[in-house]
Structure formats: C-alpha cells, structure tokens
Amino acid sequence: RRAAPGRGTTRLRGLLVAVQVAASLILVLGTGLLARSLVALQTRDTGVDTDRVSYLRADWSRVQLEGDQVRAVLDEVRQRMEALPGVTRAAVVSRLPAQRSGTTTTEVEGYTPPAGTAAVEMPFTVVGDGYFEVMGISVVAGRLFNEDDVPDGPGASILINEATARRFYGDADPLGRRMRGQGSEEWTRTVVGVVENTPVSSLGESDRPMFYFSTRQTSFAPGYVVARTDGDPAALLEPMRREMGALSVSPTVTAQGTLDSHFGATLATPRLAARAMGAFSLLALLLAGLGVYAVVSFSVQRRTSELGIRMALGAERSRVVHMVVREVVGVVLVGLAVGLGLSALAAPRLVGILYGVPALDPLAFGGAVVVLLVVAGGAAYVPARRAAAADPVEALRVS
C-alpha cells in the first residue's frame, strides 16, 4: 500500500476513463436526439383531426362489382355508417394518412421535371363523399367533390394538397390546371380544389405532393371505411362491423381500429429505436460512473496517509473533497471533448431518422454534457467525501 502507481499506469487508467466518458456521451447524445425527435413527431400538426375517428379495412376481392354497382354499394356503406348512433360523418377511402401505398405516373401541364422526363411519380388517394369532413382536413382553395363530378363527364376532377400546388405551380393559382396519366393524349384531369397537407407515407416525412380522385368518377372500391363519432371511437368498431356484414354485398373485414391508434402504430419504430438507444446509454453511464468511482477510490486509498496528514495539519474537509474531485475533472473533460468531436461527426448520419430536430441540436449536446458531468461528479464525490470524513488519526496509522 506504500507503493505509488507508475506514471504509465496512471495515464492508462485515466485514458480508459476518458474513453468511457466519450463513448457514454455519444450514446447519451443519440438518445437525446431520438427522444426529442419522437416528441416532435407526437406533437406535430398533421392536418388531420384524429380525435374520435374509427376505421375498418375491407377486402372487396371476393365481391364481383362493376361500374355503377360499385358506387351504389359505397353509397350504401356510407348511409349505413352515418345511421349508427353517435356517428356524425362517414366515408370510404383507399388509404389512411401516414400509410404507404401506390403511386401513379402523371404528367403535369406546363411542368417539366428536373430529370428531363415528361412525368412524375405521385401518390394518390381515392376518396368518397365526406372523407375530408371525417378527417377534419381543411379546404385551402376551390371546392371539394360534389354532384358535378359525374362518371361520364369529359374528364376527372381532382383535388391536390398544398405541397403539390407549391411544387408545380409556385405562387400561381392551381385551380383549373390540368394533368394526365403517362401515355395519355388528352389532359383529362382538372384541379378543382386544394386541401391541407397531411402525412402521406409516414408521420416523419416532409410535406409531400399528393392528389385525390373521387369515387364518383371511378369504379374502384376503396378498402377503408372511416367514421367520426361524438363518443368513444373504439366503442363504434363492433357496430361498424355489423353494418358491413349487413350490406347487400358484404366484403371481408380484415382490420379495425381508431385513427389515434393508427398514428400511434406508425411511431413504433422510432419508439423502439429510442428505447434501445436509451438502454445502451444507461449502461454506458453506469460503466462511466463505475470507472470514475473506481479510479477515485483507488487514488484515495493510495493517498490515505497524505490526506490524514493534511487534515491533521488543519485542512478543511471541503478542501480535501475539492482537491480529490479536481484531479478527476481533467480526465472527464478530455473524455467530453473527444466525445463532442466524435458526436459532431456522427450526428449528421442520424438526419434520415430525425424529425423536427437538427442533427447538431444545441439542447441535445448541452444536455448530454450536463448528464455526464453530473454522473462523473457524483461518482468522484462519494469516495472523496468518504475520505474527508475519515478520522485523521486512523488515517495516519495506515502509514
């Protein structure tokens, strides 16, 4: 116990602690960024009023319907749902917001994509009457689908979202502009209205162009039924299933839920990533704290006699604690500096999975540093305080 450790041993021990601190900082920072991103996703304005909306997913593949038969059955679906107690509006739709689905190749009159091709790939949704009212999606310009949109008209009326209007028309008025499917000779689609942006494939994506077709002008049977209620949306699911079974031509109901639960499910992957990173961060903090604690405890043991002499000569206990803690601060600061540098290089790689949070977020960086300082400070303070509380006479006897 009288032997002092060599300079090389001391440096190696300090280096290992610094590495632990640096690695811990990177993991804590990653957890902070993911957590802040998750909060931003949960609180973002989606453009959809998710409160009190229920949905069913129906499989129409076994039902043989064509043309007017499809539209008649869809009208029956809507009427039956709206007749249920508590339902204020119901509609059919081909996809829910924040759900991956198909796209169509579209040519926009007067627009040439940067790649030089004539067409762009755009997601679309087929909606029935009442869909925008059920979802609480506001009309920005123009109108919604109505009785003027007939299946045998000269062309199809379409609605676009704000992202589509901004991308293709800038500040110009989009109403009355035309589109067509790739390969078509006629401009058969006319923009009659603009609606709010809503999540297309996921909650975390930026505003993305999308347009809407009406079931009034197609012979396609959308797979989802949505209904807004003035009560508990979960309690509406069983009555909705019964009404689907009572249709003149019944599809198979393959899924059901509330819009809140659907949006919550889209956050499952970010939540899992944040939890996994959080678990690794806690383990890293534990290891870093133990490393600092072990180094300080070992140092205090080696210096028991010295500390006893200092206190016997009148040194205040607070100064002894400060002296012991100060010696480990340098090692911790080196680890923090290295960790910050590596984090600044690694953080931009998280941009693809972050939402609403910059990769070099000052709050996340500052919070990670504070957490590491608190853990390291606590780990150093405990053995230092214990050494300062020792009886100087007993400490001198160790020598």
C-alpha positions, 0 to 999 in steps of 0.5 A, spaced: 500 500 500 506 504 500 507 503 493 505 509 488 502 507 481 507 508 475 506 514 471 504 509 465 499 506 469 496 512 471 495 515 464 492 508 462 487 508 467 485 515 466 485 514 458 480 508 459 476 513 463 476 518 458 474 513 453 468 511 457 466 518 458 466 519 450 463 513 448 457 514 454 456 521 451 455 519 444 450 514 446 447 519 451 447 524 445 443 519 440 438 518 445 437 525 446 436 526 439 431 520 438 427 522 444 426 529 442 425 527 435 419 522 437 416 528 441 416 532 435 413 527 431 407 526 437 406 533 437 406 535 430 400 538 426 398 533 421 392 536 418 388 531 420 383 531 426 384 524 429 380 525 435 374 520 435 375 517 428 374 509 427 376 505 421 375 498 418 379 495 412 375 491 407 377 486 402 372 487 396 376 481 392 371 476 393 365 481 391 364 481 383 362 489 382 362 493 376 361 500 374 355 503 377 354 497 382 360 499 385 358 506 387 351 504 389 354 499 394 359 505 397 353 509 397 350 504 401 356 503 406 356 510 407 348 511 409 349 505 413 355 508 417 352 515 418 345 511 421 349 508 427 348 512 433 353 517 435 356 517 428 356 524 425 360 523 418 362 517 414 366 515 408 370 510 404 377 511 402 383 507 399 388 509 404 389 512 411 394 518 412 401 516 414 400 509 410 404 507 404 401 505 398 401 506 390 403 511 386 401 513 379 405 516 373 402 523 371 404 528 367 403 535 369 401 541 364 406 546 363 411 542 368 417 539 366 421 535 371 428 536 373 430 529 370 428 531 363 422 526 363 415 528 361 412 525 368 412 524 375 411 519 380 405 521 385 401 518 390 394 518 390 388 517 394 381 515 392 376 518 396 368 518 397 363 523 399 365 526 406 372 523 407 375 530 408 369 532 413 371 525 417 378 527 417 377 534 419 382 536 413 381 543 411 379 546 404 385 551 402 382 553 395 376 551 390 371 546 392 371 539 394 367 533 390 360 534 389 354 532 384 358 535 378 363 530 378 359 525 374 362 518 371 361 520 364 363 527 364 369 529 359 374 528 364 376 527 372 376 532 377 381 532 382 383 535 388 391 536 390 394 538 397 398 544 398 405 541 397 403 539 390 400 546 388 407 549 391 411 544 387 408 545 380 405 551 380 409 556 385 405 562 387 400 561 381 393 559 382 392 551 381 385 551 380 383 549 373 390 546 371 390 540 368 394 533 368 394 526 365 396 519 366 403 517 362 401 515 355 395 519 355 393 524 349 388 528 352 389 532 359 383 529 362 384 531 369 382 538 372 384 541 379 378 543 382 380 544 389 386 544 394 386 541 401 391 541 407 397 537 407 397 531 411 402 525 412 402 521 406 407 515 407 409 516 414 408 521 420 416 523 419 416 525 412 416 532 409 410 535 406 409 531 400 405 532 393 399 528 393 392 528 389 385 525 390 380 522 385 373 521 387 369 515 387 364 518 383 368 518 377 371 511 378 369 504 379 374 502 384 372 500 391 376 503 396 378 498 402 377 503 408 371 505 411 372 511 416 367 514 421 367 520 426 363 519 432 361 524 438 363 518 443 368 513 444 371 511 437 373 504 439 366 503 442 363 504 434 368 498 431 363 492 433 357 496 430 361 498 424 362 491 423 355 489 423 353 494 418 358 491 413 356 484 414 349 487 413 350 490 406 347 487 400 354 485 398 358 484 404 366 484 403 371 481 408 373 485 414 380 484 415 382 490 420 379 495 425 381 500 429 381 508 431 385 513 427 389 515 434 391 508 434 393 508 427 398 514 428 400 511 434 402 504 430 406 508 425 411 511 431 413 504 433 419 504 430 422 510 432 419 508 439 423 502 439 429 505 436 429 510 442 428 505 447 434 501 445 438 507 444 436 509 451 438 502 454 445 502 451 446 509 454 444 507 461 449 502 461 454 506 458 453 511 464 453 506 469 460 503 466 462 511 466 460 512 473 463 505 475 470 507 472 470 514 475 468 511 482 473 506 481 479 510 479 477 515 485 477 510 490 483 507 488 487 514 488 484 515 495 486 509 498 493 510 495 493 517 498 490 515 505 496 517 509 497 524 505 490 526 506 490 524 514 496 528 514 493 534 511 487 534 515 491 533 521 495 539 519 488 543 519 485 542 512 478 543 511 474 537 509 471 541 503 478 542 501 480 535 501 473 533 497 475 539 492 482 537 491 480 529 490 474 531 485 479 536 481 484 531 479 478 527 476 475 533 472 481 533 467 480 526 465 472 527 464 473 533 460 478 530 455 473 524 455 467 530 453 471 533 448 473 527 444 466 525 445 463 532 442 468 531 436 466 524 435 458 526 436 459 532 431 461 527 426 456 522 427 450 526 428 449 528 421 448 520 419 442 520 424 438 526 419 434 520 415 431 518 422 430 525 425 424 529 425 423 536 427 430 536 430 437 538 427 442 533 427 447 538 431 441 540 436 444 545 441 439 542 447 441 535 445 449 536 446 448 541 452 444 536 455 448 530 454 454 534 457 450 536 463 448 528 464 455 526 464 458 531 468 453 530 473 454 522 473 462 523 473 461 528 479 457 524 483 461 518 482 468 522 484 464 525 490 462 519 494 469 516 495 472 523 496 467 525 501 468 518 504 475 520 505 474 527 508 470 524 513 475 519 515 478 520 522 485 523 521 488 519 526 486 512 523 488 515 517 495 516 519 496 509 522 495 506 515 502 509 514 
